[in-house]
């Protein structure tokens, strides 16, 4: 079984983890991904229940016409006290936290929020449900913190190493796992494949400047 973990399209606000729709760029990212995935015989499209993930999944599914499944366990990591703040404010107020986190000595929770272990506890049961669904290929639209946490989990890395992956995950990029039924292992096939976005570089992370 192949499981495509997809980071949602670009949202229409630069504030931290606000539950908002996609921007125009985010919708375009999802359209391009849908065009690519329609060749992949996707059996089902799963997503978190947050607006940006649902909208991304629904746009993709306009090309796929697959069953849609929504799970709260696929929500973004809780950033706690950081949510709703701008990057500038976050870096000013929480500089010490990010310095400690960057040391990767422990899996630190965001102030008032979750850490990777918390995400794994709620997201892995959803991955297990997907693995047991009988499908051959599944698209799962979720969030950057969830994908990074799952990658460290299935590679048997400590959650403290999530920051290593923090700058390398495009919106609507594909991270693919292969579920090997014989022993229940999740094998990482590729990480952050965004070839479908390359012809429109303004859709990549370097093009983030759009505010609405």
Phi and psi restraints in degrees (value plus and minus 20) as a CYANA .aco file:
   2 UNK   PHI    -126.4   -86.4
   2 UNK   PSI     113.2   153.2
   3 UNK   PHI    -141.6  -101.6
   3 UNK   PSI      95.7   135.7
   4 UNK   PHI    -115.9   -75.9
   4 UNK   PSI      86.9   126.9
   5 UNK   PHI    -104.7   -64.7
   5 UNK   PSI     104.9   144.9
   6 UNK   PHI    -142.9  -102.9
   6 UNK   PSI     107.1   147.1
   7 UNK   PHI     -95.5   -55.5
   7 UNK   PSI     115.4   155.4
   8 UNK   PHI     -73.9   -33.9
   8 UNK   PSI     143.0   183.0
   9 UNK   PHI     -88.6   -48.6
   9 UNK   PSI     147.8   187.8
  10 UNK   PHI     -80.9   -40.9
  10 UNK   PSI     111.3   151.3
  11 UNK   PHI    -104.7   -64.7
  11 UNK   PSI     149.2   189.2
  12 UNK   PHI    -112.9   -72.9
  12 UNK   PSI      -3.7    36.3
  13 UNK   PHI    -161.8  -121.8
  13 UNK   PSI     119.1   159.1
  14 UNK   PHI    -103.7   -63.7
  14 UNK   PSI     -20.7    19.3
  15 UNK   PHI     -95.0   -55.0
  15 UNK   PSI     135.8   175.8
  16 UNK   PHI     -89.8   -49.8
  16 UNK   PSI      96.5   136.5
  17 UNK   PHI      30.8    70.8
  17 UNK   PSI      25.5    65.5
  18 UNK   PHI    -109.4   -69.4
  18 UNK   PSI     125.1   165.1
  19 UNK   PHI    -107.9   -67.9
  19 UNK   PSI      64.5   104.5
  20 UNK   PHI    -148.5  -108.5
  20 UNK   PSI     144.5   184.5
  21 UNK   PHI     -91.8   -51.8
  21 UNK   PSI     159.8   199.8
  22 UNK   PHI     -96.7   -56.7
  22 UNK   PSI     135.1   175.1
  23 UNK   PHI    -101.1   -61.1
  23 UNK   PSI     155.7   195.7
  24 UNK   PHI     -78.8   -38.8
  24 UNK   PSI     -61.3   -21.3
  25 UNK   PHI     -83.6   -43.6
  25 UNK   PSI     -59.4   -19.4
  26 UNK   PHI     -84.0   -44.0
  26 UNK   PSI     -59.1   -19.1
  27 UNK   PHI     -86.1   -46.1
  27 UNK   PSI     -58.3   -18.3
  28 UNK   PHI     -85.5   -45.5
  28 UNK   PSI     -61.5   -21.5
  29 UNK   PHI     -76.9   -36.9
  29 UNK   PSI     -65.4   -25.4
  30 UNK   PHI     -86.0   -46.0
  30 UNK   PSI     -58.2   -18.2
  31 UNK   PHI     -82.3   -42.3
  31 UNK   PSI     -64.6   -24.6
  32 UNK   PHI     -84.6   -44.6
  32 UNK   PSI     -59.1   -19.1
  33 UNK   PHI     -86.3   -46.3
  33 UNK   PSI     -60.5   -20.5
  34 UNK   PHI     -79.7   -39.7
  34 UNK   PSI     -61.0   -21.0
  35 UNK   PHI     -80.3   -40.3
  35 UNK   PSI     -60.8   -20.8
  36 UNK   PHI     -89.3   -49.3
  36 UNK   PSI     -62.2   -22.2
  37 UNK   PHI     -96.0   -56.0
  37 UNK   PSI     -37.3     2.7
  38 UNK   PHI     -85.7   -45.7
  38 UNK   PSI     -32.6     7.4
  39 UNK   PHI    -111.2   -71.2
  39 UNK   PSI     -19.5    20.5
  40 UNK   PHI    -124.0   -84.0
  40 UNK   PSI     -16.3    23.7
  41 UNK   PHI      33.8    73.8
  41 UNK   PSI      34.3    74.3
  42 UNK   PHI     -91.4   -51.4
  42 UNK   PSI     107.4   147.4
  43 UNK   PHI    -106.9   -66.9
  43 UNK   PSI     -46.8    -6.8
  44 UNK   PHI    -180.3  -140.3
  44 UNK   PSI     132.0   172.0
  45 UNK   PHI    -139.6   -99.6
  45 UNK   PSI      94.4   134.4
  46 UNK   PHI    -121.6   -81.6
  46 UNK   PSI     137.5   177.5
  47 UNK   PHI    -178.9  -138.9
  47 UNK   PSI     145.8   185.8
  48 UNK   PHI     -92.6   -52.6
  48 UNK   PSI     153.3   193.3
  49 UNK   PHI    -112.7   -72.7
  49 UNK   PSI     -18.2    21.8
  50 UNK   PHI     -94.1   -54.1
  50 UNK   PSI     129.0   169.0
  51 UNK   PHI     -76.4   -36.4
  51 UNK   PSI     -66.2   -26.2
  52 UNK   PHI     -85.0   -45.0
  52 UNK   PSI     -53.5   -13.5
  53 UNK   PHI     -94.8   -54.8
  53 UNK   PSI     -63.7   -23.7
  54 UNK   PHI     -82.1   -42.1
  54 UNK   PSI     -63.0   -23.0
  55 UNK   PHI     -85.6   -45.6
  55 UNK   PSI     -62.0   -22.0
  56 UNK   PHI     -78.8   -38.8
  56 UNK   PSI     -68.2   -28.2
  57 UNK   PHI     -82.0   -42.0
  57 UNK   PSI     -59.7   -19.7
  58 UNK   PHI     -88.1   -48.1
  58 UNK   PSI     -58.4   -18.4
  59 UNK   PHI     -85.7   -45.7
  59 UNK   PSI     -65.2   -25.2
  60 UNK   PHI     -76.9   -36.9
  60 UNK   PSI     -63.4   -23.4
  61 UNK   PHI     -92.7   -52.7
  61 UNK   PSI     -32.4     7.6
  62 UNK   PHI     -82.3   -42.3
  62 UNK   PSI     -45.6    -5.6
  63 UNK   PHI    -112.5   -72.5
  63 UNK   PSI     -41.9    -1.9
  64 UNK   PHI    -122.9   -82.9
  64 UNK   PSI     -55.3   -15.3
  65 UNK   PHI      35.7    75.7
  65 UNK   PSI      25.4    65.4
  66 UNK   PHI    -123.6   -83.6
  66 UNK   PSI     142.1   182.1
  67 UNK   PHI     -77.8   -37.8
  67 UNK   PSI     121.8   161.8
  68 UNK   PHI    -128.9   -88.9
  68 UNK   PSI     112.1   152.1
  69 UNK   PHI    -152.6  -112.6
  69 UNK   PSI     114.3   154.3
  70 UNK   PHI    -140.7  -100.7
  70 UNK   PSI     113.0   153.0
  71 UNK   PHI    -154.8  -114.8
  71 UNK   PSI     108.9   148.9
  72 UNK   PHI     -84.2   -44.2
  72 UNK   PSI     -48.2    -8.2
  73 UNK   PHI     -82.9   -42.9
  73 UNK   PSI     -33.7     6.3
  74 UNK   PHI    -112.7   -72.7
  74 UNK   PSI     -13.1    26.9
  75 UNK   PHI     -80.7   -40.7
  75 UNK   PSI     136.8   176.8
  76 UNK   PHI     -78.7   -38.7
  76 UNK   PSI     133.9   173.9
  77 UNK   PHI     -74.7   -34.7
  77 UNK   PSI     122.5   162.5
  78 UNK   PHI     -97.5   -57.5
  78 UNK   PSI     101.3   141.3
  79 UNK   PHI    -108.5   -68.5
  79 UNK   PSI     -15.4    24.6
  80 UNK   PHI      36.0    76.0
  80 UNK   PSI    -141.4  -101.4
  81 UNK   PHI     -87.0   -47.0
  81 UNK   PSI     -34.3     5.7
  82 UNK   PHI    -102.6   -62.6
  82 UNK   PSI     -36.7     3.3
  83 UNK   PHI     -86.3   -46.3
  83 UNK   PSI     116.2   156.2
  84 UNK   PHI      66.1   106.1
  84 UNK   PSI     -21.8    18.2
  85 UNK   PHI    -116.8   -76.8
  85 UNK   PSI     137.9   177.9
  86 UNK   PHI    -102.1   -62.1
  86 UNK   PSI     142.7   182.7
  87 UNK   PHI     -78.9   -38.9
  87 UNK   PSI     -61.2   -21.2
  88 UNK   PHI     -82.3   -42.3
  88 UNK   PSI     -64.1   -24.1
  89 UNK   PHI     -86.1   -46.1
  89 UNK   PSI     -62.9   -22.9
  90 UNK   PHI     -79.3   -39.3
  90 UNK   PSI     -67.8   -27.8
  91 UNK   PHI     -88.0   -48.0
  91 UNK   PSI     -48.3    -8.3
  92 UNK   PHI     -95.2   -55.2
  92 UNK   PSI     -64.6   -24.6
  93 UNK   PHI     -98.3   -58.3
  93 UNK   PSI     -51.3   -11.3
  94 UNK   PHI    -141.4  -101.4
  94 UNK   PSI       9.0    49.0
  95 UNK   PHI     -77.5   -37.5
  95 UNK   PSI     -61.7   -21.7
  96 UNK   PHI     -84.7   -44.7
  96 UNK   PSI     -59.8   -19.8
  97 UNK   PHI     -80.8   -40.8
  97 UNK   PSI     -66.7   -26.7
  98 UNK   PHI     -89.0   -49.0
  98 UNK   PSI     -51.5   -11.5
  99 UNK   PHI     -85.1   -45.1
  99 UNK   PSI     -63.5   -23.5
 100 UNK   PHI     -85.8   -45.8
 100 UNK   PSI     -60.4   -20.4
 101 UNK   PHI     -84.7   -44.7
 101 UNK   PSI     -59.6   -19.6
 102 UNK   PHI     -85.3   -45.3
 102 UNK   PSI     -41.8    -1.8
 103 UNK   PHI     -90.4   -50.4
 103 UNK   PSI     -39.5     0.5
 104 UNK   PHI      37.7    77.7
 104 UNK   PSI      14.4    54.4
 105 UNK   PHI    -105.1   -65.1
 105 UNK   PSI     -45.8    -5.8
 106 UNK   PHI    -174.7  -134.7
 106 UNK   PSI     141.4   181.4
 107 UNK   PHI    -102.9   -62.9
 107 UNK   PSI      62.9   102.9
 108 UNK   PHI     -97.2   -57.2
 108 UNK   PSI     114.6   154.6
 109 UNK   PHI     -96.1   -56.1
 109 UNK   PSI     128.2   168.2
 110 UNK   PHI     -81.6   -41.6
 110 UNK   PSI     125.5   165.5
 111 UNK   PHI     -73.7   -33.7
 111 UNK   PSI      97.6   137.6
 112 UNK   PHI      56.0    96.0
 112 UNK   PSI     -13.0    27.0
 113 UNK   PHI    -148.9  -108.9
 113 UNK   PSI    -170.2  -130.2
 114 UNK   PHI    -124.8   -84.8
 114 UNK   PSI     145.5   185.5
 115 UNK   PHI    -137.6   -97.6
 115 UNK   PSI    -197.2  -157.2
 116 UNK   PHI     -81.3   -41.3
 116 UNK   PSI     -58.5   -18.5
 117 UNK   PHI     -81.1   -41.1
 117 UNK   PSI     -57.8   -17.8
 118 UNK   PHI     -84.4   -44.4
 118 UNK   PSI     -63.0   -23.0
 119 UNK   PHI     -83.2   -43.2
 119 UNK   PSI     -63.5   -23.5
 120 UNK   PHI     -81.1   -41.1
 120 UNK   PSI     -59.0   -19.0
 121 UNK   PHI     -81.4   -41.4
 121 UNK   PSI     -51.7   -11.7
 122 UNK   PHI    -119.8   -79.8
 122 UNK   PSI     -44.8    -4.8
 123 UNK   PHI    -107.4   -67.4
 123 UNK   PSI     -54.5   -14.5
 124 UNK   PHI     -82.4   -42.4
 124 UNK   PSI     -60.1   -20.1
 125 UNK   PHI     -78.6   -38.6
 125 UNK   PSI     -52.7   -12.7
 126 UNK   PHI     -89.5   -49.5
 126 UNK   PSI     -61.8   -21.8
 127 UNK   PHI     -81.5   -41.5
 127 UNK   PSI     -58.3   -18.3
 128 UNK   PHI     -84.6   -44.6
 128 UNK   PSI     -60.0   -20.0
 129 UNK   PHI     -82.2   -42.2
 129 UNK   PSI     -62.2   -22.2
 130 UNK   PHI     -82.3   -42.3
 130 UNK   PSI     -65.1   -25.1
 131 UNK   PHI     -80.8   -40.8
 131 UNK   PSI     -51.0   -11.0
 132 UNK   PHI    -113.6   -73.6
 132 UNK   PSI     -14.2    25.8
 133 UNK   PHI     -96.8   -56.8
 133 UNK   PSI     -35.9     4.1
 134 UNK   PHI      67.7   107.7
 134 UNK   PSI     -21.6    18.4
 135 UNK   PHI     -96.0   -56.0
 135 UNK   PSI     140.8   180.8
 136 UNK   PHI    -118.9   -78.9
 136 UNK   PSI     -56.3   -16.3
 137 UNK   PHI    -161.5  -121.5
 137 UNK   PSI     107.3   147.3
 138 UNK   PHI    -151.6  -111.6
 138 UNK   PSI     117.9   157.9
 139 UNK   PHI    -121.8   -81.8
 139 UNK   PSI     111.8   151.8
 140 UNK   PHI    -146.3  -106.3
 140 UNK   PSI      88.6   128.6
 141 UNK   PHI    -110.9   -70.9
 141 UNK   PSI      96.5   136.5
 142 UNK   PHI    -159.3  -119.3
 142 UNK   PSI    -161.9  -121.9
 143 UNK   PHI    -155.7  -115.7
 143 UNK   PSI     140.8   180.8
 144 UNK   PHI     -77.4   -37.4
 144 UNK   PSI     -65.6   -25.6
 145 UNK   PHI     -84.3   -44.3
 145 UNK   PSI     -53.6   -13.6
 146 UNK   PHI     -89.7   -49.7
 146 UNK   PSI     -66.2   -26.2
 147 UNK   PHI     -82.3   -42.3
 147 UNK   PSI     -66.0   -26.0
 148 UNK   PHI     -82.9   -42.9
 148 UNK   PSI     -60.4   -20.4
 149 UNK   PHI     -85.5   -45.5
 149 UNK   PSI     -61.9   -21.9
 150 UNK   PHI     -86.8   -46.8
 150 UNK   PSI     -57.8   -17.8
 151 UNK   PHI     -81.7   -41.7
 151 UNK   PSI     -67.6   -27.6
 152 UNK   PHI     -83.1   -43.1
 152 UNK   PSI     -57.5   -17.5
 153 UNK   PHI     -83.6   -43.6
 153 UNK   PSI     -70.5   -30.5
 154 UNK   PHI     -95.5   -55.5
 154 UNK   PSI     -37.7     2.3
 155 UNK   PHI    -111.3   -71.3
 155 UNK   PSI     -14.1    25.9
 156 UNK   PHI      39.8    79.8
 156 UNK   PSI      19.7    59.7
 157 UNK   PHI    -122.4   -82.4
 157 UNK   PSI     131.9   171.9
 158 UNK   PHI     -87.6   -47.6
 158 UNK   PSI     122.7   162.7
 159 UNK   PHI     -79.5   -39.5
 159 UNK   PSI     -37.5     2.5
 160 UNK   PHI     -82.7   -42.7
 160 UNK   PSI     -38.8     1.2
 161 UNK   PHI    -108.0   -68.0
 161 UNK   PSI     -17.4    22.6
 162 UNK   PHI     -73.0   -33.0
 162 UNK   PSI     -59.7   -19.7
 163 UNK   PHI     -77.7   -37.7
 163 UNK   PSI     -43.4    -3.4
 164 UNK   PHI     -79.7   -39.7
 164 UNK   PSI     -49.8    -9.8
 165 UNK   PHI    -118.1   -78.1
 165 UNK   PSI     -20.9    19.1
 166 UNK   PHI     -85.0   -45.0
 166 UNK   PSI     -49.5    -9.5
 167 UNK   PHI    -120.7   -80.7
 167 UNK   PSI      -5.3    34.7
 168 UNK   PHI    -152.4  -112.4
 168 UNK   PSI      34.1    74.1
 169 UNK   PHI    -168.2  -128.2
 169 UNK   PSI      85.3   125.3
 170 UNK   PHI     -99.9   -59.9
 170 UNK   PSI     129.9   169.9
 171 UNK   PHI     -83.0   -43.0
 171 UNK   PSI     111.9   151.9
 172 UNK   PHI      46.4    86.4
 172 UNK   PSI       0.2    40.2
 173 UNK   PHI     -98.6   -58.6
 173 UNK   PSI     136.9   176.9
 174 UNK   PHI    -128.4   -88.4
 174 UNK   PSI     106.5   146.5
 175 UNK   PHI    -135.3   -95.3
 175 UNK   PSI      97.7   137.7
 176 UNK   PHI    -127.4   -87.4
 176 UNK   PSI     109.2   149.2
 177 UNK   PHI    -131.3   -91.3
 177 UNK   PSI     126.3   166.3
 178 UNK   PHI    -130.0   -90.0
 178 UNK   PSI     101.2   141.2
 179 UNK   PHI    -109.6   -69.6
 179 UNK   PSI      97.2   137.2
 180 UNK   PHI    -115.1   -75.1
 180 UNK   PSI      85.5   125.5
 181 UNK   PHI     -83.6   -43.6
 181 UNK   PSI     -49.1    -9.1
 182 UNK   PHI     -80.6   -40.6
 182 UNK   PSI     -53.0   -13.0
 183 UNK   PHI    -152.6  -112.6
 183 UNK   PSI     -14.2    25.8
 184 UNK   PHI      53.6    93.6
 184 UNK   PSI      -4.8    35.2
 185 UNK   PHI    -102.6   -62.6
 185 UNK   PSI     122.9   162.9
 186 UNK   PHI    -121.2   -81.2
 186 UNK   PSI      98.6   138.6
 187 UNK   PHI    -129.8   -89.8
 187 UNK   PSI     109.2   149.2
 188 UNK   PHI     -99.8   -59.8
 188 UNK   PSI      97.4   137.4
 189 UNK   PHI    -112.4   -72.4
 189 UNK   PSI     -58.0   -18.0
 190 UNK   PHI    -178.1  -138.1
 190 UNK   PSI     135.7   175.7
 191 UNK   PHI    -149.4  -109.4
 191 UNK   PSI     103.1   143.1
 192 UNK   PHI      40.4    80.4
 192 UNK   PSI      31.8    71.8
 193 UNK   PHI    -100.7   -60.7
 193 UNK   PSI      93.7   133.7
 194 UNK   PHI    -145.8  -105.8
 194 UNK   PSI      12.8    52.8
 195 UNK   PHI     -77.3   -37.3
 195 UNK   PSI     -51.7   -11.7
 196 UNK   PHI     -89.2   -49.2
 196 UNK   PSI     -31.6     8.4
 197 UNK   PHI    -122.1   -82.1
 197 UNK   PSI     -27.2    12.8
 198 UNK   PHI     -84.4   -44.4
 198 UNK   PSI     -48.2    -8.2
 199 UNK   PHI     -98.1   -58.1
 199 UNK   PSI     -27.5    12.5
 200 UNK   PHI    -150.6  -110.6
 200 UNK   PSI      55.9    95.9
 201 UNK   PHI     -79.8   -39.8
 201 UNK   PSI     -40.3    -0.3
 202 UNK   PHI     -86.3   -46.3
 202 UNK   PSI     -33.5     6.5
 203 UNK   PHI    -106.7   -66.7
 203 UNK   PSI     -27.8    12.2
 204 UNK   PHI    -105.0   -65.0
 204 UNK   PSI     149.0   189.0
 205 UNK   PHI     -74.8   -34.8
 205 UNK   PSI     -54.4   -14.4
 206 UNK   PHI     -85.0   -45.0
 206 UNK   PSI     -36.4     3.6
 207 UNK   PHI    -113.1   -73.1
 207 UNK   PSI     -15.3    24.7
 208 UNK   PHI     -88.9   -48.9
 208 UNK   PSI      91.0   131.0
 209 UNK   PHI    -181.3  -141.3
 209 UNK   PSI     -28.7    11.3
 210 UNK   PHI     -94.1   -54.1
 210 UNK   PSI     111.4   151.4
 211 UNK   PHI    -124.4   -84.4
 211 UNK   PSI     -35.0     5.0
